[in-house]
């Protein structure tokens, strides 16, 4: 087996869920909740950064 085909087979296995029965994703985590939480965290970091750079 060549390294290229080995990498290809590995990527196909990972992309298909790793051969797990349930798809490998956590069903309790919503993409909207994670995205909203991440956006909120980034806005908080932006607000903190702007408070510390008042002299500019």
Residue frames as a rotation matrix with the C-alpha (Angstrom) as fourth column:
UNK 1
0.585 0.811 0.000 0.00
0.811 -0.585 0.000 0.00
0.000 0.000 -1.000 0.00
UNK 2
-0.290 -0.690 0.663 1.42
0.637 -0.656 -0.405 3.39
0.715 0.305 0.630 -0.95
UNK 3
-0.794 -0.045 -0.607 1.46
0.549 -0.484 -0.682 6.25
-0.263 -0.874 0.408 1.56
UNK 4
-0.864 0.494 -0.092 -1.00
-0.489 -0.783 0.384 8.22
0.117 0.377 0.919 -0.58
UNK 5
-0.205 0.834 -0.512 -3.60
-0.175 0.483 0.858 5.45
0.963 0.265 0.047 -0.63
UNK 6
-0.405 0.000 -0.915 -3.08
0.813 0.457 -0.360 4.86
0.418 -0.889 -0.185 3.08
UNK 7
-0.941 0.062 -0.331 -3.76
0.110 -0.873 -0.476 8.53
-0.319 -0.484 0.815 3.84
UNK 8
-0.638 0.743 -0.202 -6.78
-0.589 -0.302 0.750 8.47
0.496 0.598 0.630 1.54
UNK 9
-0.184 0.562 -0.806 -8.23
0.329 0.808 0.488 5.42
0.926 -0.175 -0.334 3.29
UNK 10
-0.635 -0.111 -0.764 -7.67
0.772 -0.101 -0.627 7.04
-0.007 -0.989 0.150 6.69
UNK 11
-0.942 0.278 -0.187 -9.38
-0.270 -0.960 -0.070 10.28
-0.199 -0.015 0.980 5.63
UNK 12
-0.415 0.830 -0.373 -12.34
-0.395 0.205 0.895 8.39
0.820 0.519 0.243 4.19
UNK 13
-0.255 0.283 -0.925 -12.72
0.709 0.705 0.021 6.45
0.658 -0.650 -0.380 7.45
UNK 14
-0.799 -0.081 -0.596 -12.56
0.519 -0.593 -0.616 9.64
-0.303 -0.801 0.515 9.55
UNK 15
-0.869 0.471 -0.153 -14.98
-0.491 -0.778 0.391 11.51
0.065 0.415 0.907 7.28
UNK 16
-0.285 0.800 -0.528 -17.50
-0.186 0.494 0.849 8.69
0.940 0.340 0.008 7.39
UNK 17
0.555 0.524 0.646 -17.64
-0.681 -0.159 0.715 8.76
0.477 -0.837 0.269 11.18
UNK 18
-0.362 -0.846 0.390 -14.86
-0.924 0.273 -0.266 6.35
0.118 -0.457 -0.882 11.99
UNK 19
-0.578 0.169 -0.798 -17.04
-0.130 0.947 0.295 3.29
0.805 0.274 -0.526 11.55
UNK 20
-0.959 0.271 0.080 -19.12
-0.068 0.055 -0.996 4.06
-0.274 -0.961 -0.034 14.63
UNK 21
-0.532 0.821 0.204 -22.77
0.846 0.517 0.128 3.13
-0.001 0.241 -0.970 14.73
UNK 22
0.353 0.774 -0.526 -24.10
0.809 -0.535 -0.244 6.51
-0.470 -0.340 -0.815 15.82
UNK 23
0.743 -0.060 0.667 -22.08
0.487 -0.636 -0.599 8.74
0.460 0.769 -0.443 13.50
UNK 24
-0.148 -0.931 -0.333 -19.59
0.922 -0.008 -0.387 9.80
0.358 -0.364 0.860 16.16
UNK 25
-0.514 -0.005 0.858 -21.20
-0.036 -0.999 -0.028 13.17
0.857 -0.046 0.514 16.93
UNK 26
-0.908 0.241 -0.342 -22.53
0.365 0.055 -0.929 14.21
-0.205 -0.969 -0.138 20.31
UNK 27
-0.331 0.868 0.369 -26.28
0.718 -0.022 0.696 14.42
0.612 0.496 -0.616 19.93
UNK 28
0.340 0.498 -0.798 -26.71
0.919 -0.356 0.170 16.62
-0.199 -0.791 -0.579 23.01
UNK 29
-0.415 -0.564 -0.714 -24.61
0.356 -0.823 0.443 19.47
-0.837 -0.071 0.542 21.54
UNK 30
0.669 0.674 0.312 -26.42
0.608 -0.256 -0.752 21.83
-0.427 0.693 -0.581 19.21
UNK 31
-0.204 -0.762 0.614 -24.42
0.965 -0.264 -0.008 23.62
0.168 0.591 0.789 16.52
UNK 32
0.297 0.391 0.871 -26.38
0.297 -0.905 0.305 26.83
0.907 0.168 -0.385 17.17
UNK 33
0.992 0.046 -0.118 -25.59
0.125 -0.202 0.971 26.73
0.020 -0.978 -0.206 20.90
UNK 34
0.280 -0.960 -0.024 -21.89
0.819 0.226 0.528 26.16
-0.501 -0.167 0.849 20.26
UNK 35
-0.221 -0.332 0.917 -21.77
0.840 -0.542 0.006 28.85
0.496 0.772 0.398 17.57
UNK 36
0.605 0.534 0.591 -23.66
0.155 -0.807 0.571 31.34
0.781 -0.254 -0.570 19.75
UNK 37
0.901 -0.316 -0.296 -21.44
0.325 0.042 0.945 30.63
-0.286 -0.948 0.141 22.74
UNK 38
-0.032 -0.955 0.294 -18.34
0.966 0.046 0.255 31.08
-0.257 0.293 0.921 20.64
UNK 39
-0.030 0.103 0.994 -19.62
0.584 -0.805 0.101 34.36
0.811 0.584 -0.036 19.21
UNK 40
0.902 0.399 0.165 -20.46
0.078 -0.527 0.846 35.58
0.424 -0.751 -0.506 22.70
UNK 41
0.599 -0.753 -0.272 -16.98
0.618 0.219 0.755 34.65
-0.509 -0.620 0.597 23.94
UNK 42
-0.248 -0.709 0.661 -15.35
0.958 -0.281 0.058 36.49
0.144 0.647 0.749 21.04
UNK 43
0.328 0.433 0.840 -17.45
0.284 -0.893 0.349 39.59
0.901 0.124 -0.416 21.68
UNK 44
0.978 -0.008 -0.209 -16.46
0.205 -0.152 0.967 39.44
-0.040 -0.988 -0.147 25.35
UNK 45
0.161 -0.987 0.003 -12.78
0.865 0.143 0.480 39.23
-0.474 -0.075 0.877 24.40
UNK 46
-0.185 -0.160 0.970 -13.23
0.763 -0.645 0.039 42.13
0.619 0.747 0.242 21.98
UNK 47
0.738 0.530 0.417 -14.88
0.134 -0.721 0.680 44.23
0.661 -0.446 -0.603 24.70
UNK 48
0.788 -0.516 -0.336 -12.08
0.444 0.098 0.891 43.42
-0.427 -0.851 0.307 27.19
UNK 49
-0.122 -0.886 0.448 -9.43
0.984 -0.047 0.173 44.32
-0.132 0.462 0.877 24.60
UNK 50
0.020 0.182 0.983 -11.05
0.505 -0.851 0.147 47.66
0.863 0.494 -0.109 23.80
UNK 51
0.952 0.307 -0.010 -11.29
0.155 -0.451 0.879 48.51
0.266 -0.838 -0.477 27.55
UNK 52
0.514 -0.822 -0.245 -7.54
0.590 0.133 0.796 48.00
-0.622 -0.554 0.553 28.02
UNK 53
-0.432 -0.688 0.583 -6.59
0.897 -0.257 0.361 50.04
-0.098 0.678 0.728 24.92
UNK 54
0.632 0.743 -0.222 -8.32
0.728 -0.667 -0.158 53.32
-0.266 -0.062 -0.962 25.79
UNK 55
0.194 -0.631 -0.751 -5.10
0.088 -0.751 0.654 55.32
-0.977 -0.193 -0.090 25.29
UNK 56
-0.767 -0.538 0.349 -4.99
0.358 0.092 0.929 54.66
-0.532 0.838 0.122 21.55
